[in-house]
């Protein structure tokens, strides 16, 4: 599960402007390089959450390229993004996922909602109902 996005920062007069190849709608800038990086992380999180909430396509990020800076999604958003991708790939409705989990469709919407706090056990059950196993990995940076 990789939810690491490559960002490019260019200096434009007084601002450090951020662009993200995989999320062209990310639009932010900071008055310093550090601020631009921090704002980029927030903007990426917001765009991923918006795509999920509006039912839009959310492909996995491509590999970070030379000259780009790696920015990770927060763990909860990244986990929900992976679940959303798995659900979209499955082609089933939220109602069908609810039937598989023996819960109401409203609860399925909450499980998929990146801003709704969901217990890890519920997320893990949803992955299993979709034919996936949730696994965690950590990388040194």
N, C-alpha and C positions, 0 to 999 in steps of 0.2 A: 504494500500500500504506500504509494509515493504521492504526496500532495505538496511537492516542493516546486515552486514556480521560479523561473529565471526572470529577473528584472534588469532593465537597463536604465541608467541614470545619466542624463546629459545636462550640462550646465548651460543655462539660457539666460544671459544677462545677470539677473539677481537671483534666479531660482534654479533649483535642481529638479528637473522634470523626469518623471518616472514613466516608463512604458513596459508593458508586459505582452510578449508575443502571443501567449496562449489566451489572454483575456484582453482583447483590444479595447474594451470599454473601460478599463482601469484608467482613470485620469486623475493624477495628483502631482503635487510638487511641494518641495519644502525649501526653506530659506537656507538650510545646510544639508550636507550629504546625509548626516545621521538622521535628521528630521525627515528627509525624503524616504529613507529606508523604513522608518517607523510608520509613516503615512502610507507607504506602499503595502505594508503588511495589513493594515486596517482596510485599505481599499480592496485588496485581493479577497479578504474575508467577506467584505460586503458584497462584492460582485458574485462570488460563489454562492453565498446565501440567497441573493436575489435570483440567480439562475434556478436554484432548487425551488424556491417559493413560487416562481412563475412557470415551472415545468419545462424550462429550456434545456437544451443539450449541455452537458457538462463533461467534455472529454477529459481524460487524464492529462496532466501537464506533460509536455515534452521534456527531454533532458536539458538541463541547464547548459547553455553554451558558453564558450570562452568569452570573457569580458562581462558576463552577467553575474548578478549576485543572487544567491539562492535564498528564497523566502518560503518558509513553511507555513501552512495553515495551522491555526490552533488545533489541538488534538480533537476536541469535540466536533468542530466544523469538518475537519478532515475525515473523521469516522462517518459522520452523516453524509458527506459527499460520496464516500465509497459505497455506503448503503444505497443512496439515491441512484448511483450508477448501476449497481447490481439490480435494483428494482426495475430501472428503465430497460436494461438488457433482457430481463425476464419476460417483458411484454405483458405481464399480468396487471390487473387493475388493483387499486388500493383495497377495494372491497374483497377481492380474491385473496390478497395478502392477509387481510383481516380474518377471513375464514380459515386460512392455514394456521394463523396464530391464535384462533379462537378469541378474537377481540373485535370490537366495533371499528368501522372504517375511520371514525373520528380519531381513535387512538393511533391508528396507522399514520394518519396525517401528522399527529404530534411526534411520533417516532421519526418520521422523515424530516420534520421541521428542524433546521439547524439551530434555531434560536430557542427551541424548547428543551429544557433539561430532561434528558431521558436516562433512566438507569441502564448501566452497561449490560445487565442481564437481558433487558428488553431488546436492545440493539443486537446482541449476540443471537437471540432467538429469531429475530427478523432475518439476519444473515442466513441462519440455518434453514429457515423456511424457503429461502430463495436458492438454496443449494450451495451456500458459501460457508467457509469457516473464518471467523474473525481471528486475526493474528496480529501481534504487536512486535515491532522491531524498533531498535534505537540505534542511532548513528552518532559517532563522535563528531564534533565540529571544531 
